[in-house]
């Protein structure tokens, strides 16, 4: 860890707070800047919140050791037009900054190419476990822009802790982000549409009948359990935005449009069928591949040999995440 590196989270909503709390737990000094007065979303982390300081101006602590993590959200209209005005404004405020700029917002590939940053690292978080998933990410996707600035130190920790690592261009990283969300949304829509053909979910017994059939083939995997339609902050808007963007290029979006319509119809069904459980949205149990495990082992051995005192304090005495 670079002990001098200071984190500034720009945008303190769901994603910004998860990043700030996770990096604080990982031992970094973290502050944030937000033009509003956001409420706390992760109540069980009160002590960590108290360690995150608010800045009066976005460049208040600027230095070559500062890392700006931009977590400002996009807006998507009902007809799929993506508005990245707030993201662009935040990045414009960082022009000329000495620190490295890491963008974590969700941005369509073409729009992303109009923005200025050093690294694009889209998030793959679920609200319920967002902090934990920032500490040990299921996916780490790094899109390096045209920059000579060094990677932030926490990238190394994320690379070692994740079972799924992708290094590429910012445009490739944007496609990975949308592929993940659209694939998850499409699975939810298909499972529910097929499940509705088995029985009408009037009671828990009906839902159990449907689930027995579905789970035999789909193994109760995340995003593949019969229940309610997809909702929340991300999947609906990302499905609309990507479908509109791709359709405007005269591409075939029949499957994506159908999945969105199917989900909308299923949500109408929910209103008269309260027995439907909430759809299952979280990553499966992380699996560490042999290569990742070997990399983690080599890193840990080398680190502990270099600094045995840190090993005793952080590992044996439990002063580490």
Residue, then its C-alpha position, 0 to 999 in steps of 0.5 A: x500500500x502507498x501510505x501517502x496515497x489519499x482517496x477522494x471519492x467524487x459523488x457520494x451516492x450508493x456507489x461512492x459510499x461503497x467505495x469510500x467505506x471499502x477503501x477506508x476499511x482497507x486502510x486508506x485515507x478517504x475523503x469525498x466531495x459532493x455538491x449535495x447532502x447525501x444520506x448514508x446508505x449503509x447503516x452498519x458501517x457508522x464507524x467507517x463513515x466517521x472516518x471519511x471527511x467531506x471536502x469543501x472543494x473538489x481539488x482541496x487536497x490535490x497532489x500527485x498522491x491523490x486518487x480521484x474516484x468519480x462515482x457520479x451517476x448517469x440519467x436515462x430517459x424512458x425512451x433510452x437517452x443517456x444523460x452524462x451531464x453530471x459525469x462530464x461536469x465532475x470530470x471537467x472540475x478535475x481538469x489540471x488535477x495532479x492526481x490520477x482520475x479513476x472513473x467508475x460511472x456507467x457510460x455508453x462506449x461512444x459517450x465514454x470516448x468524449x470524456x477525459x480520465x486516466x482509468x475506467x473501472x466500472x463497478x459491478x456491485x449489488x446494493x446489499x453487499x456493495x461495501x463487501x464487494x468493493x473490498x473483494x470484487x467479483x469482477x475487476x475490469x480496468x480500462x486504461x486511457x491515454x495516460x502516463x499516470x501510475x495505477x492507484x495502489x488499491x488496484x493491486x489489492x483488487x487484482x489479487x482479491x478478484x477471481x475475474x480480472x480484465x485489462x483492456x481499453x476503456x471502450x472494452x471495459x464499457x462493453x464488459x459492464x453493459x454485457x454483465x448487466x444486460x445478460x443478468x437482466x435478460x436472464x431474469x426476464x427469460x426465467x420469469x416468462x418461462x416460469x409464468x407458462x408453468x403455472x399462475x403464481x397465485x400462492x406460495x405452493x404455485x411458486x414452489x411448483x414453478x421453482x422446482x421445474x426451473x431450478x432443476x435445470x438452472x440450479x438456482x443460480x443468481x439471476x436464474x430464480x423465478x420471482x419478481x421482475x428486475x428493478x432497482x437503480x441499474x438494470x432497467x436504465x442500462x437496458x434502455x440506454x444500450x438498446x436505444x444506442x444500438x438501435x440508433x445504429x440500425x442494429x438488431x435489438x429484438x432480443x433486448x427489446x423483448x426482454x425489457x417488454x417481458x419484464x415490464x409485463x411480469x411486473x404488472x403480474x406482480x401487483x396481483x400476485x404478492x407471493x412472488x419472491x424478490x429476484x435473486x441479485x448477487x454474485x455466486x460464491x467466489x471461486x479462486x482459480x489456481x492462477x489467482x490463488x498462486x498469485x495471492x500466495x506468492x504476493x503474501x509470502x514476499x510481503x510477509x518476508x519483507x515486513x514480518x512486523x506487519x504480518x504479525x500486526x495485521x494477520x495474527x492480531x487481526x488488524x487487516x481486512 
